[in-house]
Amino acid sequence: MIIGGIVMDGSKTELTLGIVMKSTLYQLLSPFFFATLAFFLANVFRKSVLPLIITMFLFFLQGAINMVLIMFAKGVAKFVVFNHLDLRAYDSN
């Protein structure tokens, strides 16, 4: 309740353990995907630095990549995985 009062400016929002856990699990999907991508690229390239650089580059620029694809290639943008990593859009809370 104290955290909800500080974060929500004192409004009467119920912040239950289920909502906190669901939000945490939604946020863990993106790092899990990029860790899996890094392991995949490490097996493909057989080097240790290049997959990390590629993965970090994609991780930090995923928002910009999404924006450019939506602006210029709307047909392709819906098939790119970066658009589907944020599951909060499908949640009612």
DSSP file (Angstrom, degrees, kcal/mol; ACC not computed):
  #  RESIDUE AA STRUCTURE BP1 BP2  ACC     N-H-->O    O-->H-N    N-H-->O    O-->H-N    TCO  KAPPA ALPHA  PHI   PSI    X-CA   Y-CA   Z-CA
    1    1 A M     >        0   0    0      0, 0.0     4,-2.2     0, 0.0     5,-0.1   0.000 360.0 360.0 360.0 -37.4    0.0    0.0    0.0
    2    2 A I  H  >  +     0   0    0      2,-0.2     4,-2.1     1,-0.2     5,-0.2   0.918 360.0  48.3 -66.0 -42.3    2.9    2.4    0.7
    3    3 A I  H  > S+     0   0    0      1,-0.2     4,-3.0     2,-0.2     5,-0.3   0.916 111.7  50.0 -64.1 -42.0    4.5    1.6   -2.6
    4    4 A G  H  > S+     0   0    0      1,-0.2     4,-2.5     2,-0.2     6,-0.4   0.873 109.9  51.4 -62.9 -37.2    1.1    2.2   -4.4
    5    5 A G  H  <>S+     0   0    0     -4,-2.2     5,-1.5     2,-0.2    -1,-0.2   0.872 115.0  41.9 -67.4 -36.9    0.7    5.5   -2.5
    6    6 A I  H ><5S+     0   0    0     -4,-2.1     3,-0.6     3,-0.2    -2,-0.2   0.934 122.5  37.5 -74.8 -47.0    4.1    6.7   -3.6
    7    7 A V  H 3<5S+     0   0    0     -4,-3.0    -3,-0.2     1,-0.2    -2,-0.2   0.886 122.1  42.1 -74.5 -39.6    4.0    5.4   -7.2
    8    8 A M  T ><5S-     0   0    0     -4,-2.5     3,-1.2    -5,-0.3    -1,-0.2   0.207 111.8-111.9 -96.2  15.2    0.4    6.2   -7.9
    9    9 A D  T < 5S-     0   0    0     -3,-0.6    -3,-0.2     1,-0.2    -4,-0.2   0.835  73.8 -54.3  59.2  37.2    0.3    9.6   -6.2
   10   10 A G  T 3 <S+     0   0    0     -5,-1.5    -1,-0.2    -6,-0.4    -5,-0.2   0.546  95.3 146.5  81.0   7.5   -1.9    8.4   -3.3
   11   11 A S    <   -     0   0    0     -3,-1.2     2,-1.3    -7,-0.3    -1,-0.2  -0.314  61.2-106.3 -74.5 164.7   -4.8    7.1   -5.5
   12   12 A K        +     0   0    0      2,-0.1     2,-0.5    -2,-0.0    -1,-0.1  -0.384  61.8 149.2 -90.7  57.0   -6.7    4.1   -4.3
   13   13 A T        -     0   0    0     -2,-1.3     2,-0.7    -9,-0.1    -5,-0.1  -0.808  46.5-130.3 -92.0 127.0   -5.3    1.5   -6.7
   14   14 A E        -     0   0    0     -2,-0.5     2,-0.8     1,-0.1    -2,-0.1  -0.673  21.6-170.0 -78.8 116.7   -5.1   -2.0   -5.3
   15   15 A L        +     0   0    0     -2,-0.7   -11,-0.1     4,-0.1     2,-0.1  -0.820  15.9 179.2-108.9  90.0   -1.6   -3.3   -5.9
   16   16 A T     >  -     0   0    0     -2,-0.8     4,-2.0     1,-0.1     5,-0.2  -0.365  43.0-107.3 -89.5 169.6   -1.9   -7.0   -5.0
   17   17 A L  H  > S+     0   0    0      1,-0.2     4,-2.6     2,-0.2     5,-0.2   0.852 118.8  56.9 -64.2 -35.0    0.8   -9.6   -5.2
   18   18 A G  H  > S+     0   0    0      2,-0.2     4,-2.3     1,-0.2    -1,-0.2   0.898 107.2  47.3 -63.8 -41.3   -0.8  -11.2   -8.3
   19   19 A I  H  > S+     0   0    0      2,-0.2     4,-2.3     1,-0.2    -2,-0.2   0.902 113.2  48.6 -67.5 -40.9   -0.6   -7.9  -10.2
   20   20 A V  H  X S+     0   0    0     -4,-2.0     4,-2.2     2,-0.2    -2,-0.2   0.918 113.2  47.1 -65.0 -43.3    3.1   -7.4   -9.2
   21   21 A M  H  X S+     0   0    0     -4,-2.6     4,-2.5     2,-0.2    -2,-0.2   0.895 112.1  50.3 -65.9 -39.9    4.0  -10.9  -10.1
   22   22 A K  H  X S+     0   0    0     -4,-2.3     4,-2.1     2,-0.2    -2,-0.2   0.911 111.3  48.4 -64.9 -42.1    2.2  -10.6  -13.5
   23   23 A S  H  X S+     0   0    0     -4,-2.3     4,-1.7     2,-0.2    -1,-0.2   0.890 111.6  50.2 -64.0 -39.8    4.0   -7.4  -14.3
   24   24 A T  H  X S+     0   0    0     -4,-2.2     4,-1.2     1,-0.2    -2,-0.2   0.913 110.4  48.9 -65.4 -42.6    7.3   -8.9  -13.3
   25   25 A L  H  X S+     0   0    0     -4,-2.5     4,-0.6     1,-0.2    -2,-0.2   0.868 108.7  53.8 -66.1 -35.9    6.7  -11.9  -15.5
   26   26 A Y  H >< S+     0   0    0     -4,-2.1     3,-0.6     1,-0.2     4,-0.5   0.883 109.7  48.1 -63.5 -37.5    5.7   -9.7  -18.4
   27   27 A Q  H 3< S+     0   0    0     -4,-1.7    -1,-0.2     1,-0.2     3,-0.2   0.701 103.7  61.5 -77.7 -19.0    9.0   -7.8  -18.1
   28   28 A L  H 3X S+     0   0    0     -4,-1.2     4,-1.8    -3,-0.2    -1,-0.2   0.644  86.9  75.0 -80.5 -14.7   11.1  -10.9  -17.9
   29   29 A L  H <X S+     0   0    0     -4,-0.6     4,-2.3    -3,-0.6    -1,-0.2   0.918  92.6  51.2 -65.2 -44.0   10.1  -12.1  -21.4
   30   30 A S  H  > S+     0   0    0     -4,-0.5     4,-2.3    55,-0.2     5,-0.2   0.940 111.8  44.2 -64.0 -50.0   12.2   -9.6  -23.3
   31   31 A P  H  > S+     0   0    0      0, 0.0     4,-2.2     0, 0.0    -1,-0.2   0.882 113.4  53.1 -62.5 -34.8   15.5  -10.3  -21.5
   32   32 A F  H  X S+     0   0    0     -4,-1.8     4,-2.1     2,-0.2    -2,-0.2   0.911 109.6  48.5 -64.4 -41.6   14.8  -14.1  -21.8
   33   33 A F  H  X S+     0   0    0     -4,-2.3     4,-2.3     1,-0.2    -1,-0.2   0.926 112.9  46.8 -62.9 -45.1   14.3  -13.7  -25.5
   34   34 A F  H  X S+     0   0    0     -4,-2.3     4,-2.1     2,-0.2    -1,-0.2   0.832 110.3  52.5 -71.4 -30.4   17.5  -11.7  -26.0
   35   35 A A  H  X S+     0   0    0     -4,-2.2     4,-2.1    -5,-0.2    -1,-0.2   0.907 110.9  48.1 -66.5 -41.1   19.5  -14.2  -23.9
   36   36 A T  H  X S+     0   0    0     -4,-2.1     4,-2.2     2,-0.2    -2,-0.2   0.896 110.9  51.0 -64.5 -40.2   18.2  -17.0  -26.0
   37   37 A L  H  X S+     0   0    0     -4,-2.3     4,-2.7     2,-0.2    -2,-0.2   0.892 108.7  51.8 -63.2 -40.1   19.1  -15.0  -29.2
   38   38 A A  H  X S+     0   0    0     -4,-2.1     4,-2.1     2,-0.2    -2,-0.2   0.910 110.2  48.0 -64.6 -42.1   22.6  -14.4  -27.8
   39   39 A F  H  X S+     0   0    0     -4,-2.1     4,-1.6     2,-0.2    -2,-0.2   0.896 112.1  50.3 -64.8 -39.1   23.1  -18.2  -27.2
   40   40 A F  H  X S+     0   0    0     -4,-2.2     4,-1.7     1,-0.2    -2,-0.2   0.943 112.5  45.6 -63.1 -47.7   21.8  -19.0  -30.7
   41   41 A L  H  X S+     0   0    0     -4,-2.7     4,-2.8     1,-0.2     5,-0.3   0.839 108.0  58.0 -66.6 -32.1   24.2  -16.5  -32.3
   42   42 A A  H  X S+     0   0    0     -4,-2.1     4,-1.5     1,-0.2    -1,-0.2   0.876 108.5  46.3 -64.7 -36.3   27.1  -17.7  -30.2
   43   43 A N  H  < S+     0   0    0     -4,-1.6    -1,-0.2    -3,-0.2    -2,-0.2   0.835 115.0  47.0 -73.3 -32.1   26.6  -21.2  -31.6
   44   44 A V  H  < S+     0   0    0     -4,-1.7    -2,-0.2     1,-0.1    -3,-0.2   0.932 121.8  32.4 -74.7 -46.2   26.2  -19.9  -35.2
   45   45 A F  H  < S-     0   0    0     -4,-2.8    -2,-0.2     2,-0.2    -3,-0.2   0.678  88.5-143.8 -88.6 -18.4   29.3  -17.6  -35.2
   46   46 A R     <  +     0   0    0     -4,-1.5     2,-0.3    -5,-0.3    -3,-0.1   0.745  66.0 107.0  58.3  25.9   31.6  -19.6  -32.9
   47   47 A K        -     0   0    0     -6,-0.3    -1,-0.2    -5,-0.2    -2,-0.2  -0.892  64.1-144.0-125.2 160.7   32.9  -16.3  -31.4
   48   48 A S  S  > S+     0   0    0     -2,-0.3     4,-0.5     2,-0.1    -1,-0.1   0.756  90.5  42.8 -98.9 -25.3   32.1  -14.8  -28.0
   49   49 A V  H  > S+     0   0    0      2,-0.1     4,-2.3     3,-0.1     5,-0.2   0.883 102.8  60.8 -91.8 -40.9   32.0  -11.1  -28.6
   50   50 A L  H  > S+     0   0    0      1,-0.2     4,-2.5     2,-0.2     5,-0.2   0.895 103.7  48.9 -59.8 -45.5   30.1  -10.7  -31.9
   51   51 A P  H  > S+     0   0    0      0, 0.0     4,-2.5     0, 0.0    -1,-0.2   0.887 111.8  50.5 -62.9 -35.7   26.8  -12.3  -30.7
   52   52 A L  H  X S+     0   0    0     -4,-0.5     4,-2.6     2,-0.2     5,-0.2   0.907 111.0  48.3 -66.4 -40.6   26.8  -10.1  -27.5
   53   53 A I  H  X S+     0   0    0     -4,-2.3     4,-2.3     2,-0.2    -1,-0.2   0.930 113.8  46.5 -65.1 -45.0   27.4   -7.0  -29.6
   54   54 A I  H  X S+     0   0    0     -4,-2.5     4,-2.3    -5,-0.2    -2,-0.2   0.922 114.7  47.3 -62.8 -44.2   24.6   -7.9  -32.0
   55   55 A T  H  X S+     0   0    0     -4,-2.5     4,-2.5    -5,-0.2    -2,-0.2   0.916 113.4  46.4 -66.9 -43.4   22.2   -8.8  -29.2
   56   56 A M  H  X S+     0   0    0     -4,-2.6     4,-2.4     2,-0.2     5,-0.2   0.885 111.0  53.9 -65.8 -37.4   22.9   -5.7  -27.2
   57   57 A F  H  X S+     0   0    0     -4,-2.3     4,-1.5    -5,-0.2    -2,-0.2   0.933 112.9  42.7 -60.1 -46.9   22.5   -3.6  -30.3
   58   58 A L  H  < S+     0   0    0     -4,-2.3     4,-0.5     2,-0.2    -2,-0.2   0.873 112.2  55.0 -67.9 -36.8   19.1   -5.1  -31.0
   59   59 A F  H >< S+     0   0    0     -4,-2.5     3,-0.6     1,-0.2     4,-0.2   0.926 113.7  39.0 -62.7 -45.8   18.1   -4.9  -27.3
   60   60 A F  H 3< S+     0   0    0     -4,-2.4     3,-0.2     1,-0.2    -1,-0.2   0.742 122.1  42.3 -80.2 -21.7   18.7   -1.1  -27.0
   61   61 A L  T 3X S+     0   0    0     -4,-1.5     4,-2.6    -5,-0.2    -1,-0.2   0.228  78.5 106.0-108.1  15.3   17.4   -0.2  -30.5
   62   62 A Q  H <> S+     0   0    0     -3,-0.6     4,-2.2    -4,-0.5    -1,-0.2   0.867  81.2  51.3 -64.6 -34.5   14.3   -2.4  -30.6
   63   63 A G  H  > S+     0   0    0     -4,-0.2     4,-2.2    -3,-0.2    -1,-0.2   0.918 112.5  45.1 -66.5 -43.2   12.0    0.6  -30.1
   64   64 A A  H  > S+     0   0    0      2,-0.2     4,-2.4    -4,-0.2     5,-0.2   0.886 112.5  51.6 -67.5 -38.8   13.6    2.6  -32.9
   65   65 A I  H  X S+     0   0    0     -4,-2.6     4,-2.4     2,-0.2    -2,-0.2   0.917 110.7  48.9 -63.8 -42.7   13.6   -0.5  -35.1
   66   66 A N  H  X S+     0   0    0     -4,-2.2     4,-2.5    -5,-0.2    -2,-0.2   0.925 111.3  49.5 -60.4 -45.4    9.8   -0.9  -34.4
   67   67 A M  H  X S+     0   0    0     -4,-2.2     4,-2.0     1,-0.2    -2,-0.2   0.914 112.2  46.8 -63.7 -43.7    9.1    2.7  -35.1
   68   68 A V  H  X S+     0   0    0     -4,-2.4     4,-2.4     1,-0.2     5,-0.4   0.914 113.6  48.4 -65.6 -42.3   11.0    2.7  -38.5
   69   69 A L  H  X S+     0   0    0     -4,-2.4     4,-2.4     1,-0.2     8,-0.4   0.893 111.7  49.2 -65.8 -38.7    9.3   -0.6  -39.6
   70   70 A I  H  < S+     0   0    0     -4,-2.5    -1,-0.2    -5,-0.2    -2,-0.2   0.877 114.5  46.1 -67.8 -36.3    5.8    0.7  -38.6
   71   71 A M  H  < S+     0   0    0     -4,-2.0    -2,-0.2    -5,-0.2     3,-0.2   0.903 129.5  19.6 -72.2 -40.9    6.4    3.9  -40.5
   72   72 A F  H  < S+     0   0    0     -4,-2.4    -3,-0.2     1,-0.2     2,-0.2   0.714 132.9  28.6-108.2 -23.6    7.9    2.5  -43.7
   73   73 A A     X  +     0   0    0     -4,-2.4     4,-2.1    -5,-0.4     3,-0.4  -0.585  57.2 163.9-140.8  75.0    6.9   -1.2  -43.9
   74   74 A K  H  > S+     0   0    0      1,-0.2     4,-0.9     2,-0.2    -1,-0.1   0.833  78.3  56.1 -64.8 -32.0    3.6   -1.8  -42.1
   75   75 A G  H  4 S+     0   0    0      1,-0.2    -1,-0.2     2,-0.2     4,-0.1   0.851 113.7  39.5 -68.2 -33.5    3.2   -5.2  -43.8
   76   76 A V  H >4 S+     0   0    0     -3,-0.4     3,-1.6    -7,-0.2     4,-0.4   0.786 103.1  70.9 -84.1 -29.6    6.5   -6.4  -42.5
   77   77 A A  H >< S+     0   0    0     -4,-2.1     3,-0.9    -8,-0.4     6,-0.3   0.794  90.0  59.3 -63.4 -30.5    6.3   -4.8  -39.1
   78   78 A K  T 3< S+     0   0    0     -4,-0.9    -1,-0.3     1,-0.2    -2,-0.1   0.654 104.5  51.7 -75.6 -11.6    3.6   -7.2  -37.8
   79   79 A F  T <  S+     0   0    0     -3,-1.6     2,-0.3    -4,-0.1    -1,-0.2   0.465  84.8 102.5 -99.7  -3.2    5.9  -10.2  -38.4
   80   80 A V  S X  S-     0   0    0     -3,-0.9     3,-1.1    -4,-0.4     4,-0.4  -0.655  71.0-137.3 -83.8 136.1    8.9   -8.8  -36.5
   81   81 A V  G >  S+     0   0    0     -2,-0.3     3,-1.3     1,-0.2     4,-0.3   0.740  94.1  73.4 -68.2 -24.3    9.2  -10.4  -33.0
   82   82 A F  G >  S+     0   0    0      1,-0.3     3,-0.9     2,-0.2     4,-0.3   0.822  91.5  57.7 -62.2 -30.7   10.1   -7.1  -31.3
   83   83 A N  G <  S+     0   0    0     -3,-1.1     3,-0.3    -6,-0.3    -1,-0.3   0.749 107.1  48.3 -69.3 -22.7    6.4   -5.9  -31.6
   84   84 A H  G <  S+     0   0    0     -3,-1.3    -1,-0.2    -4,-0.4    -2,-0.2   0.293  85.6  86.2-104.7   9.3    5.2   -9.0  -29.6
   85   85 A L  S <  S+     0   0    0     -3,-0.9     2,-0.9    -4,-0.3   -55,-0.2   0.704  74.7  75.2 -82.3 -19.7    7.6   -8.9  -26.7
   86   86 A D    >   +     0   0    0     -3,-0.3     3,-0.8    -4,-0.3    -1,-0.1  -0.808  55.5 176.0 -96.2 101.9    5.5   -6.5  -24.6
   87   87 A L  G >   +     0   0    0     -2,-0.9     3,-1.3   -61,-0.3     4,-0.2   0.505  61.7  88.2 -84.7  -4.2    2.6   -8.6  -23.3
   88   88 A R  G >  S+     0   0    0      1,-0.3     3,-1.0     2,-0.2    -1,-0.2   0.737  76.7  68.3 -66.3 -20.3    1.1   -5.8  -21.3
   89   89 A A  G <  S+     0   0    0     -3,-0.8    -1,-0.3     1,-0.2    -2,-0.1   0.764 100.9  47.4 -68.2 -23.8   -0.9   -4.7  -24.4
   90   90 A Y  G <  S+     0   0    0     -3,-1.3     2,-0.3    -4,-0.1    -1,-0.2   0.399  94.5  95.0 -97.3   1.5   -3.0   -7.9  -24.1
   91   91 A D    <   -     0   0    0     -3,-1.0    -3,-0.0    -4,-0.2     0, 0.0  -0.711  63.3-149.5 -97.4 144.9   -3.7   -7.5  -20.4
   92   92 A S              0   0    0     -2,-0.3    -1,-0.1     1,-0.2    -4,-0.0   0.663 360.0 360.0 -86.0 -16.7   -6.8   -5.9  -19.0
   93   93 A N              0   0    0    -74,-0.0    -1,-0.2    -5,-0.0    -5,-0.0   0.473 360.0 360.0 -83.6 360.0   -5.2   -4.7  -15.8
